[in-house]
Amino acid sequence: MKKLLLLISLIAVTSCISDKDIKSAMGLAQRVIPEASSGIKFQKLENCKKDVFRIETIGEKVVISGNNANSMAVGLNHYLKYFCNVEVGWFKHDSFTLPAKLPAVDKPVTAEARVENRFFLNYCTFGYTMPWWSWEEWEHFIDWMALNGVNLPLAITGQESIWYQVWTDLGLSDAKVRNYFTGPAHLPWHRMLNIDYWQGPLPKSWLEGQQALQQKIVAREREFNMRPVLPAFAGHVPQELKEVFPEAKITKLGAWAGYTDEYACSFLDPMDPLFPQIQKKFIEKETELYGSDHIYGIDLFNELTPPSWEPEYLGRVSRQVYESLESADKDAVWLQMTWLFWNERKDWTNDRVEPYITSYPSDKSLLLDYYCERQEVWQRTEKYFGVPYIWCYLGNFGGNTMLVGNINDINTKIENTFVNGGDNFKGIGSTLEGFDCNPFVYQYVFEKVWDLPLHHDIEAWTKKLADQRIGQYDENGREAWKLLIDSIYTAPSTPGQSPLVSIRPTFGKYRTYYANPRIAYDNKNLLEIVRLLLEADGKNSAYLFDITNITRQLLSNHFLEVFRDYEDAYHARDRKAMNEKADRMRSLINDIDRLVGTQSYFLVGKWIADARNWGRDEEEKEYFEKNARNIITTWSAKDMLLNDYASRTWNGLTMTFYGERWNRFFTAVDKALDDGKSFDEEHYQAYKKEITDFEGDWWEKCLYEFPTEPQGDSKEIATELIVKYFGE
């Protein structure tokens, strides 16, 4: 570190106001802290071998220096966090209070990046969180990515407008192409070769609007030295292309996740001469509209069975795909997720993985080790056989609302990868499926990029995190966050994690595939944490979010406890106790709904309104609304595998969707007992049919309207509910 400080002190500092990096950093400061941006000065560090930032006070200014705009942004973020107790959230509506005067930096802080690549996003995030975003939301989020040092963002918005041009140029009609696409929120799985046609046709207005949006996105990302990861051709074609090219080797892939064969994707064999033609046409049109940083995301067999498991075939097909990419862009780098090596690990044995990822030059490849908090695939593939990879934290499935994550484990795993992960360990990232209710965990992952000792000392880091979330030093806040990190955030995320409130009700084993309400901690600890937070003197919106979020989890956990009592009373045929417990659960549902209604983050009304805003007329608005409702409830058709996969404890959704399911369950159980019978399989199936029909009606018929703005005071309502359910 001393050598680094000496080196930087000797580096020529350029402060020319015309420098594009300085301009970008100034623009960021003016957007994020407009009232204090005049107190910040940015300077350019030249001749740096790695990304680096430096923070110091010179005269009346806080001076932030960096080798580029991205590093300067990280420096600004570090200053805001650790000197101003301010955390800039990833949503536009997040707010905070700056100190009246910007604090001085007594001793200069310098940090160097330990890895070159910092990846962010997941194909799924574009369906579970971002499908309805406008430029205003994207602009703030790109600022957030810059502040957190992301320089390799997945950038797949607007690709359907390119595909539309490709397929119509190749002879398909407007109607056939737009029908081939899915609805907007389901496009990630269309892009990953999982489903076609579901909720098509996609309106032409959507294609036009997303194209204009993507042009703004990639332009701004590049201002912050990011290399947007753009899509390329993975062999996914409309089945109708067979009508134009009858000799092409197009086969239907297997149906995915319970969908019927009519929605299965069609795959063009990479060895077919048509494959490189389509690749070249797509890359040329994409580059014309969106530019290129020569890094492309292509995933061939995500959650799918390859046409052959023969190692020779797998090596040949990946080599052919790379060669098609290289012929379209000689500087192309192929980035792919390795989720399939974990998810289908019984099939993807090392004798198959090795030829698949080593059949083309390793310096033209970049792998995402997708789910490292659960399984670091580099550990079971001989460090990916020398192919460059990025260590990634996933953290969330489907946008589920559940307190999960393990800071201590993340720290240990990342540090071990630096020591033992090999020279081909090239980056750190996150592959979250949805923006969930644990934002600080993802920010910690990106802090681990920089060589600052605080990120290794979890106890000291937690104290500073508490100050940032509260908005100032507060002993109650620090104690609450110590308990959170030590006793609550102790387990990784898994698919289907959600409060019992959000799971289709039944006795015994859960009947929906993705249903996991279990917690690995004592709810009494969470109660103590909430009480400590309520005693704290919070200054930031993050504090009110935490009050809401953690109390939501506390009440949801209590709901599970009450349900167990209800189930015991049912087995004892104690109707009085059953009624008391059912009433308490109904009360909890209503109160949770009211509590989460205080935060924009948790409003289903905002989700739906944002979707409707993309419609140019009432017909399109209704189309987008149904698609928005569908993915967060049944996901696909009624009663299929992915039902409730994207469940979330949101205002409006909790009371009208989950709450109504519970009401019907209580009624069905009472009816069985009134008839002198048990709630057996016959009664369950009758109730299931009724529930299934209701679930479909909820999104198809749009039965309810919801608030689009927060209502009520988070702290007041949380305080009231703690007394109501747990006493003084």
Long-range contacts (C-beta under 8 A, 24 or more apart in sequence): 1-110, 1-451, 4-52, 4-110, 4-112, 5-108, 5-110, 8-45, 8-52, 8-54, 8-65, 8-110, 11-45, 11-46, 11-47, 11-48, 12-46, 12-47, 13-43, 13-44, 13-45, 13-46, 13-65, 14-43, 14-44, 14-46, 15-41, 15-43, 15-44, 16-44, 19-44, 20-69, 20-223, 21-66, 21-68, 21-69, 21-72, 21-225, 22-69, 22-72, 24-69, 24-72, 24-223, 24-224, 25-64, 25-66, 25-69, 25-72, 25-73, 25-76, 27-223, 28-69, 28-73, 28-76, 28-143, 28-146, 28-147, 28-224, 29-76, 31-139, 31-140, 31-143, 32-76, 32-80, 32-88, 32-143, 32-147, 33-80, 33-98, 35-98, 36-98, 36-102, 39-102, 40-64, 40-76, 40-102, 42-66, 42-72, 44-68, 45-71, 50-112, 50-113, 50-116, 51-112, 51-113, 51-116, 51-149, 51-151, 52-110, 52-111, 52-112, 52-113, 53-78, 53-110, 53-111, 54-108, 54-109, 54-110, 55-79, 55-83, 55-105, 55-108, 55-109, 55-110, 56-105, 56-108, 56-109, 57-104, 57-105, 57-106, 62-102, 62-104, 62-105, 68-225, 69-146, 69-223, 69-224, 69-225, 70-146, 70-149, 70-151, 70-224, 70-225, 70-226, 71-113, 71-149, 73-143, 73-146, 73-147, 73-149, 73-224, 74-111, 74-146, 74-147, 74-148, 74-149, 74-450, 75-111, 76-147, 77-147, 77-148, 77-149, 78-109, 78-111, 78-450, 78-452, 79-105, 80-147, 81-464, 81-468, 82-454, 82-464, 85-467, 85-468, 85-470, 85-471, 85-472, 85-473, 85-539, 86-468, 86-471, 86-540, 87-440, 87-443, 87-468, 87-469, 87-540, 87-542, 88-143, 88-144, 88-147, 89-144, 89-439, 89-541, 89-542, 89-545, 90-140, 90-141, 90-144, 90-435, 90-439, 91-137, 91-140, 91-141, 91-435, 91-600, 91-601, 92-136, 92-137, 92-139, 92-140, 92-141, 93-541, 93-600, 93-601, 94-541, 94-542, 94-545, 95-540, 95-541, 96-471, 96-539, 96-540, 96-541, 96-542, 97-471, 97-539, 97-540, 109-452, 111-450, 111-451, 111-452, 112-450, 112-451, 113-149, 113-449, 113-450, 113-451, 114-418, 114-448, 114-449, 114-450, 114-451, 115-425, 115-426, 115-427, 115-428, 115-449, 116-426, 116-427, 117-151, 117-152, 117-366, 117-390, 117-426, 117-427, 117-428, 117-429, 118-148, 118-149, 118-150, 118-151, 118-152, 118-427, 118-428, 118-429, 118-446, 118-449, 119-150, 119-152, 119-153, 119-154, 119-229, 119-368, 119-390, 119-392, 119-427, 119-428, 119-429, 119-430, 119-431, 120-145, 120-148, 120-150, 120-152, 120-153, 120-154, 120-429, 120-430, 121-153, 121-154, 121-430, 121-431, 121-432, 122-154, 122-337, 122-394, 122-431, 122-432, 122-433, 123-154, 123-156, 123-188, 123-189, 123-191, 123-192, 123-297, 123-299, 123-337, 124-188, 124-189, 124-398, 124-433, 124-434, 125-154, 125-188, 125-432, 125-433, 125-434, 125-435, 126-154, 126-156, 126-157, 126-187, 126-188, 127-184, 127-185, 127-186, 127-187, 127-188, 127-189, 127-631, 128-185, 128-398, 128-399, 128-433, 128-434, 128-435, 128-631, 128-646, 129-399, 129-434, 129-435, 130-157, 131-184, 131-185, 131-187, 131-611, 131-628, 132-184, 132-607, 132-610, 132-611, 132-613, 132-614, 132-624, 132-628, 133-610, 134-213, 134-610, 134-613, 135-213, 135-216, 138-213, 138-216, 138-217, 138-220, 139-216, 139-220, 142-217, 142-220, 142-221, 142-224, 145-221, 145-224, 145-226, 146-224, 146-226, 148-442, 148-443, 148-446, 149-446, 149-449, 149-450, 150-226, 150-429, 150-446, 151-224, 151-225, 151-226, 151-227, 152-226, 152-227, 152-229, 152-295, 152-390, 152-427, 152-429, 153-221, 153-226, 153-228, 153-229, 154-228, 154-229, 154-297, 155-214, 155-217, 155-218, 155-221, 155-228, 155-229, 155-230, 155-290, 156-188, 156-191, 156-229, 156-230, 156-231, 156-297, 157-210, 157-213, 157-214, 157-217, 158-210, 158-211, 158-212, 158-213, 158-214, 158-215, 158-217, 158-289, 158-290, 159-191, 159-214, 159-230, 159-231, 159-286, 160-187, 160-202, 160-206, 160-207, 160-210, 161-207, 161-208, 161-210, 161-211, 161-214, 161-289, 162-282, 162-285, 162-286, 162-289, 163-282, 164-207, 165-285, 166-278, 166-281, 166-282, 166-285, 167-238, 167-241, 169-281, 170-241, 170-244, 170-245, 170-278, 170-281, 171-244, 172-238, 172-240, 172-241, 172-244, 174-204, 175-201, 176-238, 176-240, 177-238, 178-202, 178-203, 178-204, 178-207, 180-238, 180-239, 180-240, 183-623, 183-624, 183-626, 183-627, 183-630, 184-611, 184-614, 184-624, 184-627, 185-611, 185-627, 185-628, 185-630, 185-631, 186-627, 186-631, 189-256, 190-236, 190-265, 191-231, 191-236, 192-299, 192-302, 192-303, 193-234, 193-235, 193-236, 193-253, 193-265, 193-267, 193-299, 193-300, 193-301, 193-302, 193-304, 194-256, 194-257, 194-265, 194-302, 194-303, 194-304, 195-256, 195-257, 195-259, 195-263, 195-264, 195-265, 196-238, 196-239, 196-263, 196-264, 196-265, 196-266, 197-262, 197-263, 198-259, 198-263, 198-636, 199-626, 199-627, 199-630, 203-615, 203-616, 203-620, 203-623, 205-614, 205-615, 205-616, 205-620, 206-614, 209-614, 211-289, 214-289, 214-290, 215-289, 215-290, 218-290, 218-291, 222-291, 222-293, 227-293, 227-294, 227-295, 228-290, 228-293, 229-295, 229-296, 229-297, 229-335, 230-286, 230-290, 230-292, 230-293, 230-295, 230-296, 230-297, 231-286, 231-296, 231-297, 231-298, 232-279, 232-282, 232-283, 232-286, 232-296, 232-297, 232-298, 232-325, 232-328, 232-332, 232-334, 233-275, 233-278, 233-279, 233-282, 233-283, 233-298, 233-324, 234-298, 234-299, 234-300, 234-321, 235-267, 235-268, 235-269, 235-270, 235-275, 235-300, 235-321, 236-265, 236-266, 236-267, 236-268, 237-266, 237-267, 237-268, 237-278, 238-266, 239-266, 241-266, 241-268, 242-266, 245-274, 248-272, 248-274, 251-307, 253-304, 253-305, 254-304, 254-305, 256-303, 256-304, 257-303, 257-636, 257-640, 257-641, 257-642, 258-636, 258-640, 258-641, 258-642, 259-636, 259-637, 259-640, 267-307, 269-307, 270-317, 270-320, 270-321, 270-324, 271-316, 271-317, 271-320, 275-320, 275-321, 275-324, 276-323, 276-324, 276-327, 276-328, 279-324, 279-325, 279-327, 279-328, 280-324, 280-327, 280-328, 282-328, 283-325, 283-328, 283-329, 284-328, 287-329, 292-329, 294-329, 294-331, 294-332, 294-333, 295-332, 295-333, 295-335, 295-366, 296-325, 296-329, 296-332, 296-333, 296-334, 296-335, 297-335, 297-336, 297-337, 298-325, 298-334, 298-335, 298-336, 299-336, 299-337, 299-340, 300-336, 301-340, 302-337, 302-339, 302-340, 303-339, 303-340, 303-343, 303-344, 305-347, 309-347, 309-352, 311-351, 311-352, 311-354, 311-355, 311-356, 312-355, 314-352, 314-355, 314-356, 315-355, 315-356, 315-358, 315-359, 316-359, 318-355, 318-356, 318-357, 318-359, 318-360, 319-359, 319-360, 322-359, 322-360, 322-361, 322-364, 322-365, 323-360, 326-364, 332-364, 333-364, 333-365, 333-366, 334-360, 334-364, 334-365, 334-366, 335-365, 335-366, 335-367, 335-368, 336-365, 336-366, 336-367, 336-368, 337-367, 337-368, 337-370, 337-431, 338-367, 338-368, 338-369, 338-370, 338-377, 338-384, 338-389, 339-370, 339-371, 339-431, 341-377, 341-381, 342-370, 342-371, 342-374, 342-375, 342-377, 345-375, 345-380, 350-380, 350-381, 350-382, 353-381, 353-385, 354-381, 354-385, 357-384, 357-385, 357-387, 358-385, 358-386, 358-387, 362-386, 362-387, 362-388, 362-424, 363-388, 366-390, 366-426, 366-427, 368-392, 368-429, 368-431, 370-394, 370-431, 371-431, 372-413, 372-417, 373-405, 373-406, 373-409, 373-410, 373-413, 373-492, 373-493, 374-492, 374-494, 376-413, 376-417, 378-417, 378-421, 378-422, 378-425, 383-421, 383-422, 383-424, 383-425, 384-424, 386-422, 386-424, 387-424, 388-424, 388-426, 389-424, 389-425, 389-426, 389-427, 390-426, 390-427, 390-428, 390-429, 391-417, 391-421, 391-425, 391-427, 391-428, 391-429, 392-428, 392-429, 392-430, 392-431, 393-429, 393-430, 393-431, 393-432, 393-441, 393-442, 393-445, 394-430, 394-431, 394-432, 394-433, 394-493, 395-430, 395-432, 395-436, 395-438, 395-441, 395-442, 395-492, 395-493, 396-432, 396-433, 396-434, 396-435, 396-436, 396-438, 396-493, 397-433, 397-434, 397-493, 397-494, 397-495, 397-496, 397-497, 397-514, 397-645, 398-433, 398-434, 398-495, 398-514, 398-645, 398-646, 398-647, 398-648, 399-433, 399-434, 399-435, 399-436, 399-632, 399-646, 399-648, 400-434, 400-436, 400-493, 400-496, 400-497, 400-498, 400-646, 400-647, 400-648, 401-436, 401-437, 401-498, 401-499, 401-502, 401-549, 401-552, 401-553, 401-602, 401-648, 401-649, 401-650, 402-436, 402-437, 402-493, 402-497, 402-498, 402-499, 402-553, 403-437, 403-438, 403-488, 403-489, 403-549, 403-550, 403-553, 404-438, 404-489, 404-491, 404-492, 404-493, 404-497, 405-438, 405-441, 405-489, 405-492, 405-493, 406-489, 406-490, 406-491, 406-492, 407-441, 407-444, 407-458, 407-461, 407-462, 407-485, 407-489, 408-458, 408-485, 408-490, 409-492, 410-441, 410-444, 410-445, 410-448, 411-448, 411-455, 411-456, 411-458, 414-445, 414-448, 415-456, 434-646, 437-549, 437-552, 437-601, 438-489, 440-465, 440-469, 441-489, 458-485, 468-540, 468-542, 469-538, 469-540, 469-542, 469-543, 469-546, 470-536, 470-537, 470-538, 470-539, 470-540, 470-543, 471-538, 471-539, 471-540, 471-542, 471-543, 472-537, 472-539, 474-536, 474-537, 474-538, 476-532, 476-533, 476-535, 476-536, 477-532, 477-533, 477-536, 477-538, 477-543, 479-532, 480-529, 480-530, 480-532, 480-533, 480-536, 483-525, 483-528, 483-529, 483-532, 484-529, 484-550, 487-521, 487-522, 487-525, 488-521, 488-525, 488-526, 488-529, 490-520, 490-521, 491-520, 495-645, 496-644, 496-645, 498-644, 498-647, 498-648, 498-649, 499-553, 499-556, 499-557, 499-559, 499-560, 499-649, 500-556, 500-559, 500-560, 500-563, 501-556, 501-559, 501-588, 501-589, 501-592, 501-649, 501-654, 501-658, 501-662, 502-644, 502-647, 502-648, 502-649, 502-654, 502-658, 503-644, 503-647, 504-643, 504-644, 504-661, 504-691, 505-661, 505-662, 505-665, 506-665, 506-684, 507-567, 507-570, 507-679, 511-684, 511-688, 512-643, 512-644, 513-641, 513-642, 513-643, 514-642, 514-643, 514-644, 514-645, 515-644, 517-560, 519-557, 519-560, 523-554, 523-557, 523-558, 523-561, 526-550, 526-553, 526-554, 526-557, 527-554, 527-722, 527-726, 530-554, 530-718, 530-722, 531-722, 534-715, 534-718, 534-719, 534-722, 538-715, 544-598, 544-599, 544-714, 544-715, 545-599, 545-601, 545-714, 547-714, 547-715, 547-718, 548-595, 548-596, 548-598, 548-599, 548-602, 548-714, 548-718, 549-599, 551-595, 551-718, 551-721, 551-722, 552-592, 552-595, 552-596, 552-602, 552-649, 555-588, 555-591, 555-592, 555-595, 555-721, 555-725, 556-592, 556-649, 558-588, 558-725, 558-726, 559-585, 559-588, 559-589, 559-592, 562-588, 570-669, 570-673, 570-679, 573-673, 575-673, 578-669, 578-670, 582-666, 585-662, 586-659, 586-662, 586-663, 586-666, 588-725, 589-654, 589-655, 589-658, 589-659, 589-662, 590-655, 590-659, 591-721, 591-724, 592-649, 592-654, 593-651, 593-652, 593-654, 593-655, 593-659, 594-651, 594-712, 594-717, 595-714, 595-717, 595-718, 595-721, 596-649, 596-650, 596-651, 596-654, 597-651, 597-652, 597-707, 597-710, 597-711, 597-712, 598-710, 598-711, 598-712, 598-713, 598-714, 598-717, 599-710, 599-714, 600-709, 600-710, 602-648, 602-649, 602-650, 602-651, 603-650, 603-651, 603-652, 603-706, 603-707, 603-708, 603-709, 603-710, 604-632, 604-650, 604-651, 604-652, 604-653, 604-706, 605-651, 605-652, 605-705, 605-706, 605-707, 605-708, 606-708, 606-709, 607-632, 607-650, 608-706, 609-708, 622-702, 625-702, 626-699, 626-700, 626-702, 629-698, 629-699, 629-702, 630-699, 633-657, 633-695, 633-698, 633-699, 634-695, 634-696, 634-699, 637-696, 638-692, 638-693, 638-695, 638-696, 639-688, 639-692, 639-695, 643-695, 651-706, 651-707, 652-704, 652-706, 652-707, 656-698, 656-703, 656-704, 656-706, 657-695, 657-698, 660-694, 661-691, 661-694, 661-695, 664-690, 664-691, 664-694, 665-691
